[in-house]
Amino acid sequence: MDLEFDKNHIWHPYSSLINPPPVYPIARAEGVRIYLEDGRGLIDGMSSWWSTLHGYKVPELNAAMQAQMGKMSHVMFGGLTHEPAIELCKKLVALTPTPLQKVFLADSGSVSVEVAIKMALQYWQSQGKAGKNRLLALRNGYHGDTFGAMATCDPVTGMHHLFASQLTQHLFAPAPRPKFDEPCSDEDIAELQQIIEQNHQKLAAVILEPIVQGAGGMRFYSPEYLRKVRELCDRYDLLLIADEIATGFGRSGKMFACEHAGISPDILTLGKALTGGTMTLAATLCTDRVANGICSGEAGVFMHGPTFMGNPMACAVANASIELLIARDWHTQVGSIQSQMERELAPLKDASGVADVRVLGAIGVVEMKQPVDNRTLQESLIERGVWLRPFGKLVYAMPPYIISNEDLSCLTGAMVETLSAL
Ligand SMILES: *Cc1c(COP(=O)(O)O)cnc(C)c1O
């Protein structure tokens, strides 16, 4: 592979072209392994950023794409429709909480967040309350990299200062304090409640990642906190946008993380694992109330329509992925990954460099006391046949659900060996 060209010409996520970090050449991938050009196989502990639930080169997913390719790879969705999209939206309406009835198919997670924000704003316009045009987001939150989404990310780690003049100024509540297994006291919700009490007339919605704050800190918080946010949204007439782009499809131990709290949002975003990690596709769902509002408003329509909206290949493979998820009993898979990770990462709790070890569903997080040297750590993990992408103080794994006990032990073992030494 022409790595020189790559280094000099190609942007990678969050990378420099003056001082590019190493990138490893991957030739192919199968099962839970990605294979380097030199033939070495690495267990993918990242599921390619939360997406490859069933691993790589999955016969059922490939067959779905091939079959669809034989009919049509794409047609525009304006004025046309097709079976893969209808079937997918049926599945999404059935799987998600009952109040969510309408589906917008978007082409990436960030776009589905843009769509969610637009929905909230258009809804309030339709109600004659155009002044409700700000969002309340949580510190440590992450919702994507486009401008609308970026404006709702954590103001510090989300790099707001770089684009301050271009970003809508939203409101931010502290990151939820109570952990997953802790109750949420009145005090824990007090600051968020106060912001809502004082600003509800200009607030369109609360946007949050339910239960698991991902890229902004890998934090798991109390379902009771989420229930209280839902109650406050109802009391003060705000919409609740749940961003389940990372947590959707079983990752947190429930099909959707909102289920931990038994709540339903007004707007829901899905992405990442939607196509089982094969193609880019996302979705924004909303309630009848939101959709009816938007469509009876001034515009009379929802103002968004990507060129590749409802791409038939992506919809077909999403359908196959969801069927596989259910057929393979994701709940048992995720449950056993959770207990094995809890058991095998536990020794790290006593390691001197480690601040916290936490596991929820198929997500295992080791938080170090100091930021780790990514490059060295990644090299020693690769020597042990494991692919992880630590950031800051966080070294975490969210393997494909199909990972075997042996491969998971290899993954956790590599984490324990490398991190105990730090
Ligand atoms: C990854 C992610 C996004 C952005 O999705 P992209 O497909 O990368 O645009 C938004 N919200 C959350 C919670 C995510 O994890």
Ligand as a Chemical Component Dictionary entry (heavy atoms), coordinates in Angstrom:
data_LIG
# 
_chem_comp.id                   LIG 
_chem_comp.type                 NON-POLYMER 
_chem_comp.pdbx_formal_charge   0 
_chem_comp.three_letter_code    LIG 
# 
loop_
_chem_comp_atom.comp_id 
_chem_comp_atom.atom_id 
_chem_comp_atom.alt_atom_id 
_chem_comp_atom.type_symbol 
_chem_comp_atom.charge 
_chem_comp_atom.model_Cartn_x 
_chem_comp_atom.model_Cartn_y 
_chem_comp_atom.model_Cartn_z 
_chem_comp_atom.pdbx_ordinal 
LIG C1 C1 C 0 -20.899 8.772  16.441 1  
LIG C2 C2 C 0 -21.957 9.568  17.059 2  
LIG C3 C3 C 0 -22.596 10.607 16.344 3  
LIG C4 C4 C 0 -22.178 11.012 14.950 4  
LIG O1 O1 O 0 -22.379 10.015 14.013 5  
LIG P1 P1 P 0 -21.562 10.052 12.618 6  
LIG O2 O2 O 0 -22.124 8.897  11.850 7  
LIG O3 O3 O 0 -20.124 9.885  12.988 8  
LIG O4 O4 O 0 -21.841 11.357 11.985 9  
LIG C5 C5 C 0 -23.603 11.293 16.977 10 
LIG N1 N1 N 0 -23.999 10.983 18.225 11 
LIG C6 C6 C 0 -23.420 9.996  18.938 12 
LIG C7 C7 C 0 -23.913 9.681  20.312 13 
LIG C8 C8 C 0 -22.379 9.261  18.382 14 
LIG O5 O5 O 0 -21.784 8.296  19.096 15 
# 
loop_
_chem_comp_bond.comp_id 
_chem_comp_bond.atom_id_1 
_chem_comp_bond.atom_id_2 
_chem_comp_bond.value_order 
_chem_comp_bond.pdbx_ordinal 
LIG C1 C2 SING 1  
LIG C2 C3 SING 2  
LIG C2 C8 DOUB 3  
LIG C3 C4 SING 4  
LIG C3 C5 DOUB 5  
LIG C4 O1 SING 6  
LIG O1 P1 SING 7  
LIG P1 O2 DOUB 8  
LIG P1 O3 SING 9  
LIG P1 O4 SING 10 
LIG C5 N1 SING 11 
LIG N1 C6 DOUB 12 
LIG C6 C7 SING 13 
LIG C6 C8 SING 14 
LIG C8 O5 SING 15 
# 
